[in-house]
Amino acid sequence: MFFWHVPAPNEALLISGSKRQSQDTQFRIVTGHGTFVLPVKQKARILSLALRESEIVEECITSQGIRLNVRAVAVFKVGDDPVSIANAARRFLAEQNRVEELVGRVFAGHLRSIIGGLTVEQIIRERDRVAQEIKDGSHGEMEKLGLVVDALQIQEIEDATNYINNLAAPHAAAVASQARIAQAKADQEATEREQEAMALKAQYERDVQIKTAGFMSETEQAKAQAAQAGPLAAAKASQDVIAEQTRLAERQAELAAQRLEAEVRRPADAEAYRQRTIAEASRDQAKFAADGAAYTERVTAEAQAEANKARADSLRQGNQELIAAMRVIDALPALVQAAARGLAGSNLTILNGTEGVNEVLTGLVGQGFSILDVLKKGIGTGIASTNGTAAVSAAPAPAPAPPR
């Protein structure tokens, strides 16, 4: 409606001309709700309760006589209570756009006053203390103006004499030195890390290359083995065949050797032994025959000589019986020779070699001499009975040993 006024949440409606007054004010204050304003009789005004900001730039002198340019910011607003709204309305309602300038002047005065009692070091190190002291010093005045200071911050302190810079120089140098040392350590560590990373990278690349080479070698080896699998299998099969053929040839050679041993060598050895035995028997027989003939001739000659001697003795003594016996003696060599020829022509096997031959010959000759001895004994007896003077030895002469 045209006569109904509603203030905004950050506004206060001031109604003058009304008989109703609140807290000894000549006007009515409405906030947060609407009200009816009588035309002509009442007049309504708006007072902003919004937050305001005032920038303060002031040249100050410290207790050390050092000139500083201080930049600060104050944040304030009209209080929400009716007393603060009334005080602010009476002072700033017609000049609300100049409130920041007026408040800045008030804070500038307090800022110069506070900084004048402090040193540069305190101002730098205790900015919050400086801001709080300014707020506390201006509290009474702000309350009279109906304003509430929400915040006060010192943004910048400029030193025309470079005092602050010189004050910070040692610390700056130390900090710069520490910064350089830290930077050098950081660079060293970074370099070491980079070198370690490069070494690890090189080692990794080497391992990769080694593994790749190993894989390629295994691949090539597998390909070569696959390519050689066929020839190797054929060579293996051929080798197995050759081995079997070699074993078969060896077995056949063994069989041939055994067959040669059984069919040729042993019969040949038996035949050679038979021929050797026959040759030895023939040799022994021929030797026996030769020895028998020679021995027979010698014995015959000896018997003939004995017979001739006996015959001469008998003839000389006129012994007829002895002459008859001599005839028998004359026939004795022929008998022994005939026995020897019969023995030489016989097919005898002498088991004990030459000794056996000698035993046979000795037996024959011994039998001949036995006959001769009997005859000699008869002849000797006759001669002894006839003449009584002739004596014939009855002992046979020892037979000579046959040649060996």
C-alpha positions in Angstrom: 0.0 0.0 0.0 1.2 3.5 -0.5 1.1 4.5 3.2 2.6 1.1 4.4 6.4 1.0 4.8 8.5 -2.0 5.4 12.2 -1.6 6.1 14.8 -4.1 4.7 16.6 -6.5 7.1 19.7 -4.2 7.1 17.7 -1.0 7.4 16.0 1.0 10.2 12.8 3.0 9.5 12.8 6.3 11.3 9.3 7.8 11.6 9.1 11.4 12.8 5.9 13.4 13.6 4.3 10.8 15.7 3.3 11.4 19.3 4.5 8.1 20.4 8.2 8.2 21.4 10.5 5.6 22.6 13.5 6.1 24.9 13.3 9.9 24.9 13.6 10.1 21.2 11.5 12.5 19.1 11.0 9.8 16.4 9.9 6.2 16.2 12.3 3.4 15.1 11.0 0.4 13.3 13.1 -2.6 12.3 12.2 -6.0 11.0 8.5 -5.3 10.4 6.2 -2.9 8.5 4.3 0.1 9.8 1.7 2.5 8.7 2.9 6.1 8.0 0.3 8.9 8.0 0.7 11.1 5.1 1.5 14.8 5.7 1.4 14.2 9.4 4.3 11.7 9.6 7.5 11.4 7.7 9.6 8.3 7.2 13.4 8.0 6.7 15.7 5.0 6.1 19.0 4.5 8.0 21.3 1.8 6.6 22.5 -0.8 9.1 24.8 -2.5 6.5 28.4 -3.2 7.1 30.8 -0.4 6.1 34.6 -0.3 5.5 36.9 2.6 6.0 40.5 2.6 4.7 43.0 4.5 6.9 46.4 5.7 5.5 48.3 7.7 8.1 51.9 8.8 8.6 52.9 8.0 12.2 56.0 8.5 14.3 57.2 5.8 16.7 58.7 6.2 20.1 62.1 5.9 18.5 61.4 8.9 16.2 61.1 6.7 13.1 58.5 7.8 10.6 56.2 5.1 9.3 53.4 5.1 6.8 50.7 2.8 8.1 47.8 1.4 6.1 44.8 0.0 8.1 41.3 -1.1 7.4 38.3 -0.7 9.8 35.1 -2.6 9.4 32.1 -1.1 11.3 28.3 -0.6 11.2 25.5 1.1 13.0 24.5 -0.8 16.1 21.3 -2.8 16.1 20.0 -1.5 19.4 17.6 1.6 19.4 20.1 3.8 21.2 22.9 3.2 18.6 20.4 3.7 15.8 19.1 6.9 17.4 22.7 8.2 17.9 23.7 7.4 14.4 20.5 8.8 12.9 21.1 12.2 14.7 24.6 12.4 13.3 24.7 10.7 9.9 21.1 10.5 8.6 21.6 13.4 6.2 25.2 12.5 5.4 25.3 8.7 5.3 27.8 8.6 2.4 30.4 10.4 4.5 30.3 8.0 7.4 33.4 6.2 6.2 35.4 9.4 6.0 34.4 10.5 9.4 35.1 7.2 11.0 38.5 7.1 9.2 39.5 10.4 10.7 38.6 9.2 14.2 40.6 6.0 13.7 43.6 7.9 12.2 43.9 10.0 15.4 43.8 6.9 17.6 46.3 5.1 15.3 48.8 8.0 15.6 48.4 8.0 19.3 48.9 4.3 19.8 51.9 4.0 17.4 53.6 7.0 19.0 54.0 5.0 22.2 55.4 1.9 20.6 58.7 0.9 18.9 59.0 -0.4 15.4 59.8 -3.9 16.6 56.6 -3.9 18.8 54.5 -2.7 15.9 55.9 -5.3 13.6 55.7 -8.2 16.0 52.5 -7.1 17.8 50.1 -6.0 15.2 47.1 -7.6 16.9 48.0 -5.7 20.1 48.1 -2.4 18.1 44.7 -3.1 16.5 43.1 -4.0 19.8 44.4 -0.9 21.5 43.0 1.2 18.7 39.7 -0.5 19.0 39.7 0.0 22.8 40.7 3.6 22.5 38.0 4.4 20.0 35.2 2.5 21.7 33.8 5.4 23.6 33.7 7.6 20.6 32.2 4.9 18.4 29.5 4.3 21.0 28.5 8.0 21.0 28.4 7.8 17.2 26.2 4.7 17.4 28.8 2.6 15.6 30.1 -0.8 16.3 33.7 -1.8 15.1 33.7 -5.4 13.9 37.4 -5.5 12.8 40.5 -3.4 12.5 43.5 -4.7 10.6 46.9 -3.1 9.9 47.6 -4.1 6.4 50.9 -2.5 5.6 53.8 -0.6 7.3 56.1 1.4 5.0 59.5 2.7 6.2 61.0 5.6 4.3 64.3 5.4 6.2 64.7 1.6 5.5 64.9 0.9 9.2 62.7 -2.1 8.9 64.8 -3.4 6.0 68.0 -2.9 8.0 66.4 -4.4 11.0 65.5 -7.4 9.0 68.8 -7.6 7.1 70.6 -9.9 9.6 67.6 -12.1 9.8 67.2 -11.9 6.1 70.9 -12.8 5.6 70.6 -15.7 8.0 67.4 -16.8 6.5 68.9 -16.4 3.0 72.0 -18.4 4.1 69.7 -21.0 5.6 67.7 -20.9 2.5 70.7 -21.3 0.3 72.0 -24.1 2.5 68.6 -25.7 2.5 68.4 -25.1 -1.3 71.9 -26.6 -1.7 70.9 -29.6 0.5 67.7 -29.9 -1.5 69.6 -29.6 -4.7 72.1 -32.2 -3.5 69.3 -34.5 -2.3 67.6 -33.9 -5.6 70.8 -34.6 -7.5 71.3 -37.8 -5.5 67.7 -38.8 -6.0 68.1 -38.0 -9.7 71.3 -40.1 -9.8 69.7 -42.9 -7.9 66.7 -42.6 -10.2 69.0 -42.6 -13.3 70.9 -45.5 -11.8 67.7 -47.4 -11.2 66.5 -46.5 -14.6 69.7 -47.7 -16.2 69.7 -50.8 -14.1 66.0 -51.4 -15.1 66.9 -50.8 -18.8 69.8 -53.1 -18.4 67.7 -55.8 -16.8 65.1 -55.3 -19.5 67.7 -55.6 -22.2 69.2 -58.7 -20.5 65.7 -60.2 -20.2 64.9 -59.3 -23.7 68.2 -60.7 -25.0 67.5 -63.9 -22.9 64.0 -64.1 -24.3 65.3 -63.6 -27.9 68.0 -66.2 -27.3 65.5 -68.7 -26.0 63.2 -67.9 -28.9 66.1 -68.3 -31.4 67.2 -71.5 -29.6 63.6 -72.8 -29.7 63.4 -72.0 -33.4 66.7 -73.6 -34.0 65.7 -76.7 -32.0 62.4 -76.8 -33.9 64.2 -76.5 -37.2 66.7 -79.2 -36.2 64.0 -81.5 -34.7 63.4 -83.3 -37.9 67.0 -83.8 -38.9 67.9 -84.7 -35.3 65.0 -87.3 -35.2 66.2 -88.7 -38.5 69.8 -88.8 -37.3 68.7 -90.4 -34.1 66.6 -93.0 -35.9 69.6 -93.6 -38.3 71.9 -93.9 -35.3 69.6 -96.3 -33.7 69.4 -98.4 -36.9 73.2 -98.3 -37.2 73.5 -99.3 -33.5 71.1 -102.2 -34.1 73.0 -103.2 -37.3 76.3 -103.0 -35.4 75.0 -105.2 -32.6 73.6 -107.6 -35.3 77.0 -107.6 -37.1 78.7 -108.3 -33.8 76.3 -111.1 -33.0 76.8 -112.5 -36.5 80.6 -112.2 -36.0 80.3 -114.0 -32.7 78.2 -116.7 -34.3 80.7 -117.0 -37.2 83.6 -117.2 -34.7 81.7 -119.9 -32.8 80.9 -121.7 -36.0 84.5 -121.4 -37.1 85.6 -122.6 -33.7 83.2 -125.6 -33.8 83.5 -126.5 -37.5 87.0 -125.6 -38.5 89.4 -124.9 -35.7 88.5 -127.7 -33.4 88.3 -130.3 -36.2 91.6 -128.9 -37.6 93.2 -129.1 -34.1 91.9 -132.6 -33.7 93.1 -133.6 -37.2 96.5 -131.9 -36.5 96.7 -133.8 -33.2 95.8 -137.0 -35.0 98.4 -136.4 -37.7 101.0 -135.4 -35.2 100.2 -138.5 -33.1 100.4 -140.7 -36.2 103.7 -139.1 -37.3 105.1 -139.6 -33.9 104.0 -143.2 -33.8 105.5 -143.7 -37.4 108.7 -142.1 -36.3 108.9 -144.2 -33.1 108.0 -147.3 -35.2 110.7 -146.5 -37.8 113.2 -145.8 -35.0 112.2 -149.0 -33.2 112.6 -151.0 -36.5 116.0 -149.5 -37.1 117.2 -150.0 -33.5 115.8 -153.6 -33.6 117.6 -154.4 -36.8 120.8 -152.9 -35.6 120.5 -154.6 -32.3 119.6 -157.9 -34.0 122.6 -157.7 -36.3 124.9 -157.0 -33.4 123.4 -159.7 -31.2 123.5 -162.1 -34.2 127.1 -161.2 -34.8 128.0 -161.8 -31.2 126.1 -165.1 -31.1 127.8 -166.1 -34.3 131.1 -165.3 -32.8 130.3 -167.3 -29.7 129.1 -170.1 -31.8 132.2 -170.1 -34.0 134.3 -170.0 -30.9 132.4 -172.9 -29.3 132.5 -174.8 -32.6 136.3 -174.3 -32.8 136.7 -175.5 -29.2 134.5 -178.6 -29.8 136.3 -179.4 -33.0 139.6 -179.0 -31.4 138.5 -181.4 -28.5 136.5 -183.8 -30.7 133.1 -183.3 -28.8 130.4 -184.7 -31.1 127.5 -183.6 -28.8 128.8 -180.2 -28.8 128.9 -180.2 -32.6 125.2 -181.2 -32.5 124.5 -178.4 -30.2 126.4 -176.0 -32.4 124.0 -176.7 -35.1 121.2 -175.4 -32.9 123.4 -172.4 -32.0 123.9 -171.7 -35.7 120.2 -171.6 -36.1 119.7 -169.3 -33.1 120.7 -166.1 -34.9 118.3 -166.9 -37.7 115.5 -167.4 -35.1 116.3 -164.1 -33.3 116.5 -162.3 -36.7 113.2 -163.8 -37.7 111.6 -162.7 -34.4 113.0 -159.2 -34.9 111.7 -159.0 -38.5 108.3 -160.2 -37.3 108.4 -157.5 -34.5 109.4 -154.8 -37.0 106.7 -155.7 -39.5 104.0 -155.9 -36.8 101.6 -153.0 -36.2 102.4 -152.4 -32.5 101.5 -149.3 -30.4 104.2 -148.5 -27.9 102.7 -146.5 -25.0 105.8 -145.5 -23.2 107.9 -144.5 -26.3 111.6 -145.5 -26.5 111.6 -147.1 -23.1 108.8 -149.4 -24.3 110.8 -150.3 -27.4 113.9 -151.1 -25.4 111.9 -153.3 -23.0 110.5 -155.3 -26.0 114.0 -155.7 -27.6 115.5 -156.6 -24.2 112.9 -159.3 -23.7 113.6 -160.8 -27.1 117.3 -160.8 -26.7 116.9 -162.1 -23.2 114.9 -165.0 -24.5 117.6 -165.7 -27.1 120.3 -165.6 -24.5 118.3 -167.9 -22.3 118.2 -170.5 -25.1 121.8 -169.9 -25.7 122.6 -170.3 -22.0 120.8 -173.6 -21.9 122.7 -174.9 -24.9 126.0 -173.7 -23.4 125.2 -175.5 -20.1 124.5 -178.7 -22.1 127.6 -178.3 -24.1 129.7 -177.5 -21.1 128.5 -180.6 -19.3 129.3 -182.8 -22.3 132.8 -181.4 -22.6 133.4 -181.8 -18.9 132.3 -185.4 -19.0 134.4 -186.2 -22.0 137.6 -184.5 -21.4 137.3 -183.3 -17.9 139.5 -180.4 -18.7 137.4 -178.0 -20.9 135.2 -175.6 -19.0 132.7 -173.3 -20.6 131.3 -170.4 -18.7 127.6 -170.7 -18.2 127.1 -167.1 -17.3 125.8 -165.1 -20.3 127.5 -161.9 -21.3 125.6 -158.9 -20.3 123.4 -157.6 -23.1 124.4 -154.1 -24.2 121.8 -151.5 -23.6 119.9 -150.6 -26.7 120.4 -147.1 -28.0 117.9 -144.6 -26.9 
